[in-house]
Amino acid sequence: MADPASAILGPIYCDASALVKVYLREPDSREIDSLFARRRDVIVSELAITEVISSIARRRREGAIPATTAAQIRATILADLEAGSFLRSDLTPDTHREAEKLLLASSVALRTLDALHVAGALLARAASVAAYDRRLREGAASLGLAVYPQSL
């Protein structure tokens, strides 16, 4: 029987709520690992990287992970980027202009960072978005992008 994750249309834009599950064991980490296994069409933005590092730093401050682990996770993420494990998407003026259009036109109450992620996905010509953020998922779906997981 085929893995359902292999049926997800690519390229797949991965927001921080999904990307963090690759580097920290969380609920649904196995699902994301399965989705990304053997794929070379997963797009991450520099924004998502910074958001993941922010999440890790918060956990370090709260005492959930030691400083050495936080530094190691950051180094691993950056090494994975350099190794080409993910396609990269940068925040450009075009990304900001697209996000601004989405903020004004969308029926979904997107927050700033969600709009930047959806705009990045659109400009990167992603077919799907991997995210666990409800508003981001709604915004992406309203614009015709498939969302993963299909339900939360």
C-alpha positions, 0 to 999 in steps of 0.5 A: 500500500502506498504511503499517503504522504507520497500523494501530496502534491509538490513542491511543498512549502513548509512553514515553521509549525511543521519544520520545527517537528523535524528538529524537535520531537513533538506530536506529529513529528513522525508524520512530517518525517514521513512526508519529507522522506525521500522528497527533494521538493520541500521549500523552506523560507529564511523566515521559517528558519528564524521562527524555528530558532525562536521556538527553540530559544524559548524552550531553552529559556524555559528550561525544556532543553539545554543551551547546548542542545539548542545550539546543536539544533541550530547548527543542524538546521543550517547544515541541512540547508547548506547540504540542499536538504530543502529548497530555499525561499527568501523574503524579497520585496516581491514577497512583501508586496504579495503578502500585503495584497493577501492581507487586504484581499483575503477573507481569512484573517491572516496575521503578518507572518502567515501572509508572508509564508503564504505569499512565499509559497505562492511565489515559489510556485508551491502546490502544497503547504505543510503547516499546523497553524490554523489561519495559515492553513485556511489562507493557503487553502482559500488560495487553492494550495493543498494543505498538509496534514489534510485535517487537524 
